[in-house]
Each structure stands twice: as structure tokens, then as C-alpha cells.
Amino acid sequence: MRSRCLLLLTTLLCVTLSDSLQAAEKPNIVFVFADDQCFDTLASLGNTEIQTPNLDQLARRGTTFTHSFNMGSWSGAVCVASRTMLNTGRYVWNANAVYNNSEQERREGRWWSEMMKSAGYRTYMTGKWHCKADAKKAFDVARDVRPGMPSTVPQAYDRPAADGSDPWSPSDPKFGGFWEGGTHWSEIVANHADDFLSEAASRDEPFFMYLAFNAPHDPRQSPQSYVDRYPADSILMPPNFQPLYPFAKEIGCGPTLRDEKLAPFPRTPHSVQVHRGEYYALITHTDAMIGRILEAIEQTGKAENTWIFFTADHGLACGQHGLMGKQNMYDHSVRVPFIVVGPGVKAGEQIHQPIYLQDVMPTTLELAGVEKPAHVEFQSLLPTLAGEERPRQPIYGCYLDKQRSIRTDQYKLIAYPNANVVRLYDLQQDPDEITDLAGKPAMKTTVHRLFAALQKLQKSMNDDLDLSHLAVE
């Protein structure tokens, strides 16, 4: 009976899609991509501090995947790995294998935008790219293709000082960064999106838009009116705050890592409040730009046949666990928001099944009528949106040769080979990942079971890092 109901739900969604395809050949697709945005930075997901009215509206209109993950990275620039996975459709180590040949991958059609072109889409791109393929060739229209992050200055690091002094101002254009060129980079993304949508409204072919913000990556700069909404002394301290992470050096997150240099060591409550306030301010400013994009979609007259996807390339610690960056296996750094709006998608729904953010790529291919290529390893989300519970192996995580993780519905096991340490968290009882259970005698069986599962998962990921020396007794 259950399987028949799921089949019926899937059929209903497909019928809805079929109707929309008949109305305008194929649905339009708008992909909105943030950088460094943690899963818990939306008011609609329970953050009572932050203001995200447009993303909240998007969540009310569509379905939110509450457990969306990035696999990790072969690079300190985690976004490079995330975006290469996204555009090639390959799992992390297979994406690494083709990274240096990304332009060849594009030329030979094994690239997201090229597959959308082959399906008859006019393609548009603006904002952060950080892939090795040529964006101006990958898309029919590409404007202001940005690097991994805006330029930064020494004043943006090791701040604020212990005495409260701070040489930095997130709203002062003299520091460049997002202000370079005279207009905030997030505003430029919205400006180009408006132009793209105005052009697309007058054309017959379906459109695919890749709108990629550099925000809220540091330097976290926004207009003063946004900064003023988040005074440092009003920011709540994260419950998993630590002055120093005990294995920071061994896991590659020590004082030499650029992201970790942003705040002083040891971390102080005031420094974390300042950084988190600026983080929230930039997210709220980005949210305002997303509101402009949503309004422009409505003005095309094609909104009813347009799918909108919002997610981010990875999260960010920003003071949690004594860390500032995203080069770790904790949920704040590997888990991201993920919202879908489209014909037949349920409004105001939440799906708790785990997914990878890169599942958006094969989802759009299915919407475009493209048969999933053999090299694409991520999964379309259309069956899940239709109510089908699809079995999936546990969530895998990696960072260089320094960290590995496996995540089930209840537990997360993190392995640190250079520290000869494993850590275990009960995510149901301890969602902030505060209490390490790995040393508890009662958890020995769980540690062994998850460690064996992690080693098996490594094989399926073509991950050859040897963890056999780790002490899991």
C-alpha cells in the first residue's frame, strides 16, 4: 500500500511537470548560490536573531531540505571542491581527478551549463565562479565573473583586539573588498539578474540562470544600515563556543590557515559576537538582493513555469568550536540551507532526508529532459519532492588527508588521522556537537560499527586515505 501511494505521489508530480512542459516547452530554472552560508542562518529555520524575510518567503512558497550537505574538500578553499562537484556532478575525489581538466570537461559537454545548453536552454551567469572551466564559454551570457573572494586587507584579520579596539569597518569603502568598483558586489549580482530576466522575458527559449553571490564570505562587508541591526553585545554566543579547538593544528585549522586568522587566539566572546554580527548583517543584505531577484522573476510573466533553487557551497563556523572557517566536519561547516520552489512543489514543507547540495544539478537535468549521464553521481531530488523515501548511504565528509567523517541519522563519527583521534556525537541528543562520546565504554560498539562503515564508505568514494592506524579500541 505504501509503495502504491509513493508511486501515485510521484506520478502526480510528474503530471504537474508534464503540464508545465506543455505550457512552455520546458521549465525555466533559476539557481541562487550563496558562499559560506551556514544551515542555521535563516529565520524560517528557527534562528531568532537573524532577519531573512525574502528567504523566509521562499521557504513558505516551497520545500526546504533541512539536512543538505557538502562532502568536503581536497583544498583549503572548500568552495573550489564544492563548485567543481556541482558543475561536474562527480563525488569529491572523482571531481578532484578532473579538476585540472575542467575546461576539457566543459568542451566535451560534461559540465552542467553545457548540458543545459544542449537541452535548448539559454544560459546566464554572474558572480562567484571559482572553477577552472571558462565561465564566459560555459554560459551564453556571463557578466562580472568573480574570483573566490573579494580582495582583503590586513585590517580585516586578528580582530577585534583584546582591549576592544578594532581597525576594521565593514561599511567603509576604503577597505575595498565587496566595495571594489563602487557598487557592492551583491548588488551587482542583483542588477545583472534583473537584466538577465528582462531579456529572458522577451525570448522564447527556456532560461537557466546561475546567480552566485560571493556573500556572506569574508571580508563580511555591508552597508552601515545593515551592520546597525546587529550590535555585537546583542549577539547570542553559540552554545558550542570554545576559546581554542584542541586538535586545530592536527586537522589543518591552526593559526596559519587564512580563515582562522580572522579572529585572535584564543577566541573571546566579544570577538565571536563581532564576527557573527557582521556575518548576519551581510546575510541580511544578501537576502534583500534575493528579494530583488524574486521580484524580477515575477515581472517576467513566466514565474508559474520557473523553478527556483537556493543553497550555499558550504557553511561556516564563525566562532563555533573555537573555529572561524569551514575546513572541518561539524554541521555548521558542512551543512547548508536548501530551498526549492517550482510547479507542483509543496508550499511550506520540510524534508529531513539527508541530501548533498550538489543534487541540485541532476535535479535540473531531469527537469530539462536530459538523461542523466553516466559520470553524474549525485541524485535528482524530484522523487523525494514527490514523497518517495529513497535509501541513501550515510553522509560522507572529508578534508584533505586530515579529517574524515560519517554521519547517520543519530550519530556522527569524525576521524583525525594525524591526531590519532576519533570523536563521536549523538546528533539527536546533542545537535550542537558539544559532548564527545568516543571514549565512553558504553559507546565502544557504536564507534567500531561507524568506523567500519566509514572505511567502507571511503572505498565507494575512491578515497584511499588509510585510517587503519587510528585507535578505536
N, C-alpha and C positions, 0 to 999 in steps of 0.2 A: 504493500500500500504506500509506504514511504517513498520507494523508488518511483512509483507511478506519479505521486504528487510532485516530486522533483522534476520528472520528465515534463509534466504539464506546465510547471513554472518556467522551465527552460524554453518550452515551445511558445508560451505567451510572450516572453521577452523577444524571442526570435521573430514572432509575428509582428510585434511592435517595430522592431528594427526593419523588417521587410516593408512595412507600411511607409516608414520614413525614407527608405531607399527608393521606393517607387515615387515618392513626392519630389525628391531632388537627386535622383541617381544614387548618391552616396552621402552619408552624413559629413558635415564639417567637423573638424577636430581642433580644439584649442588646448594646448599643453602649457600650463603655467608652472614655472620651476623656480623654487627658492634655493638659497645656498646657506647651509649651516642652520636650518630651522628645526629645532627640536620638536618632537611629537606633542609635547605638553604646553605649547605656546599659543594655543587657541582658547578663547573664552568658551567656545562651544564644547570643548573637551574638558572643561572644569577648571581652567586657570582663572581665578577670581581677580588677579592683578592686572591682566593684560586686556587691551582694547583691540579687538579684531572684528569689527562689525560686518565687514564685507565677506570675510571668510566664514563667519558665523552664518551669514545669509546663504552662502554657497552650501554650507553643511545642511541647512534647513531645506534647501531645494533638492539635495541629492543624498548620496550614501557615503558615509565615512568608514574607511577601513582603519580601525583603531590600532592595529598591530602590523604596521608596514615597516620593513627593514632594509637596510643596506648591508651587503655581505662583508664589507671591509675594504682593504686596500693593500696593494703592493708598494704604495708610495706614501710619503708623509703628507702629500697633497691628496687627501682621501677623495676629493671631488674628481680628480683625474680618473681614478678607477671606477667610481660610481657612474660617471658620464660615458666612459668607454663601454661599460657593461650595458648601459641604457641604449646606446646607439648601435651596438653590435648585436645585442640580445644574448651575449655569452656570459656564463658564470665567471666569477672573478679571475681565476687563474687561466682560463681559456681566453678571456678578454686581454689579460696581460700578454699572452702569447702572440696576439695580433696587434697589440698597441702600436708598436713601431711601424707597422704596415697599415695603419688606419686609412691612409689615403688610397692605398690599393684596394682595401676592403670597400671603400666608397665607390671607386671607379668600377669595381666588379659587381656592384649592386647589393653588397651585403652590409647595408647601412640603412638605418631607419628612414631617413628622409628620401633616400633613393628608392626605397620600396614604396613609399607613399607616392612619389612621382610616377612610378610605373603603374600605379593604380588609378592614375588620372588626376591626382591632386596638384593644385598649385601650392607651393610650399614657401613659407615665410619664417624668418628667424631674426631675433635681435637679442643682445645681451651676452651673458657669460657663455662661453663655448668650452674652452679647456680640453679640447680633443685635438688629436694630430691630423685628422682629416681637414680639408679645406672647406670651411663653412660657406664661403662665397660660391663654391661649386656645388656644395651639398644641397643648397636651397635655391629656389628660383629667385627669391629676394632675400638679401641679408644686409642688415644695417647695424652699424656700431657693434661689431663683433668684439667682445671684451675678453681680456685675459682672466687668469684665475682669481685675481683680487685687485681692487684699486691700489694704486701706489700708496705707500705709507711712510711715516717719518719717525725718527727716534722718540719724539714726544708721546707717541701712541703706546709705548712699551713701559713695563715696570712701573705701573701707575695704578692708583694714586699712592703717594709716599706714606710712610707710617705716620707722619705728622699731619696728614690730610691734604698737603699741598699737591697740586696737580697742574702740569704744564699744558695739558690737553684740553681742547674744546671740541665736542662732536659737531657743533653747529658753525664753526668758524671756517670759511672757505680758504683761509690762508694755509691750511694744512693739506690742501689738495684732496687726494683720495676720491671719494664719491662726488666731490665738488669740482673735480678737474674738468675744465671745459666750460664752466659757468652754470651748468644745469645739473642737478643731482641725477646720477646715473639711473636711479629707479624711475624718475620722472621721464627720462629719455625712453626707457622701455615702454612706459605707458603711452608716450607720444607716438612712438613707432607702431605700437599695437593699434592705436586709433587710426593711423594712416593705413595700415595693412587692412583693417576691417572695412574701412571706407572703400578701398579699392576692390576688395573681395565681394562686397555687396553688389557691385555692378558687373561682376563676371559670372559666367555660367558654371564653370567647373568648381568642384568642391575644394575647400581650402584646409590646409594643415598648417597650424602656427605653433612655433616653438619659441615661447616668450620666457627668457631666462634672466631672472634678477641675480645680480651679484649679492644683494642684501639677503639676509642680515649678517653676512660675513664681515669681519673686521677689515678696515677701521670702521667701527659702527657709528656712522655719521648721519644725522638727520636734522631737519630744521629745529630751531630752538623751541618752537611751539609744541613739538613732539617730545623733546627732551624734558620740557617742563611738566609733562604729565607723569613723569616717573622720578620724583626726587629720591635720592639714594636712601634716606632714612625711612622711606615708606615701603621699601622693597623687603619682602619676606626672605629670610635665609632658607636655602634648601635644606631639608632635613638630613641629607647625606653629606653636608659640608664637612670637610676635613682641612686642617691647615696644610698638610702635606700628604701625598699618597705614598704609602710605604714602599711600593715597588716601582716608583716612577721611572728611575733610571733604567732598570732592567727591562721595562716594557717599551722603552723608546719615548717616554714622555717626560724626560728630565729637563733641566734648565736650558739645555741647548736647543730644544725644539722651539721653533718660532712661535707657534700658538701658545705655548706655555710661558713665554716671556712677557706676555701682555700684562700680567699682574705680578706683584712682588711675591717672593718666597720668604717665609711661609705665607700662605693666603690669610687674609684677615677678613672678618665680617664686612668691614667698611669697603674694602677693595672689591669684594664679591658683589655687594649691593650696588656700587657704582657701575661695574661692568654689566650686571644684569639689567639695571635701569636703562642703560644705553642700548642694550640688546632689545629690550621691549620697545623702546622708542623707535628703533629702526624697523622692527616688525610692524608696528602700528602705521608707520609711514608707508611701508610696502603694501600693507592692507588697503590703504587709501588709493594707491596706484592700481591695485587689483580691482577695486571698486570702479575705477575709470574703465578698465578693460571689460568688466561685466556690462557696464552701461553701453559701451561701444558695440558689444555683441548684440545687445537688444536692438540697437539702432540699425543693424544690417537688415532687419526683417527676416533673418534666417535663423534666429535663436532656437526655434522649435525643432530644427533639424541639426543642432550643433551640440556636440559633446564637449564638456569642459573637464579637464583633469588638473588637479592641483596637488603637488607634492614638493619634496625637497631632496637634495642629493645625499644628505646625512644630517644628523643632529649636531649637538654641541654641549660640552659640559658646562662651560661658563660658571665655574666655581663649585660644581658638584664633585664630590670625592677628591677635593684638592686639585682638580684638573681644570684647565681652561679650554683645551682643544677637543678635537673629535677623534683622536687617534687612540681609541680604547673601545672595549667591548660592552660597556654599560649601556642600558637602554637610552639614556639621554643623548648618546652619541651615535647609535646605530639605528634608532627608531625615529620615524618621521611622520608628519601628518599626510593623509592621502584622502582626497575627496573626489568623487565622481558625480557629475551631473549630465544627464542625457535622456533622450526619449525612452520611456519605459523604466528608468531607474527610480527606485523608491525614494520618496522625499523623507528627510529626517531620520533615515535609518542608520544604524551602525552595524558593521560586520566585524566580529572579533577573530575570525580565522586569520592566521598569520599569512602574510604575503611578502614578496620583495617589491620595492618601489619600481624596479625595472620591469615588472609585469605589465606596466602601462604600455610598453612597446608592442608586444604581441596582441594586447587588447585592441589597440588601434589598427593593427594589421587585419585582425578579424573584422572589425567594423568596415574597413576599406575593401573587404573582399579578397584580401591577399592570403593565399595559402601559406601557412607557417613554414618558413624554410627550415631545413634540417639543422642548420647551425644555431638556430634560436632556441635557447634552453629555458627561458622564462615562460610563464604560462598566461594565457588570456584569462581575464577576470570576468568575462561575460557569463560563464556558467555559475560562478559564485554570486554574481549580482542577481542571477535568476533564482537563487536559493539553494543551489547544489552545494553540498558539503564535500569538497574534494580532498582526499587524503594527500598529505604532503609530509615529506621527511622533516625532521626538526630543523630549525633555523640555524644556519652556519655563520660563523664570524671569524675574521682573520685580520691581522695587521702585521705586515712584513713577516719576518721569521720570529717575531717576539710575542705574539698573542694568538690564541685560538679560542673559540667558544662554541658551545652548542646550547640551544635554547628549546625547551619543550614548553607545554602549557603551564607546567608548575615550576620547573627548575631551570636555572642557568648554571652551567659549569664553564669556568674560564681557566685556561691553561697558560702559564707563563714559563716557557721552557728555559729562559735564561736565568730565572729566579728559582727554578725547580719548585714551583708553587702551583697548586690548583686552588680555585676559590669556588664556592657553591652558594647559591642564593635560592631561597624559596620565594618565587615571584608572586605567588598568591598571598602569602602572609607578609611579605617584605618587598613590595613593589619598588621601593627606592633603593634596593640592593645595599642595605646597610650591614646586615649581620652575615658574616661568612660562616657557613656551616660545615666546611670541608673537614675540619678537624674533629667534629663530633663523632664519637664512636657509633652512635645510632644511625649516622648518615653514611657509614662506610660502604654499605651495599649500593646505595644510590650513586656515590662517587664512582665506584667501579663500573656500574652499569652505564653511566653517562660518559665516562672516559672511553669505554669500549665503543660506544655509539659514535663518539666524536672521531675516533680513529677510522671507523667505517665510513663516516661522512666525508672525511678527508679524501679517501680513495675516490669517492664519487665526484669530488670536486677537482681531481687531478692535483691535489695538494700533497707534495712529497716531504713536508716538514716532519721529521722524526720526533715524536713525543715520548718514545718508549722509556726514556731515562727518568721521566717525572715520577716523583714519589707519591703514589696514590694508595699506599698501604695504610 
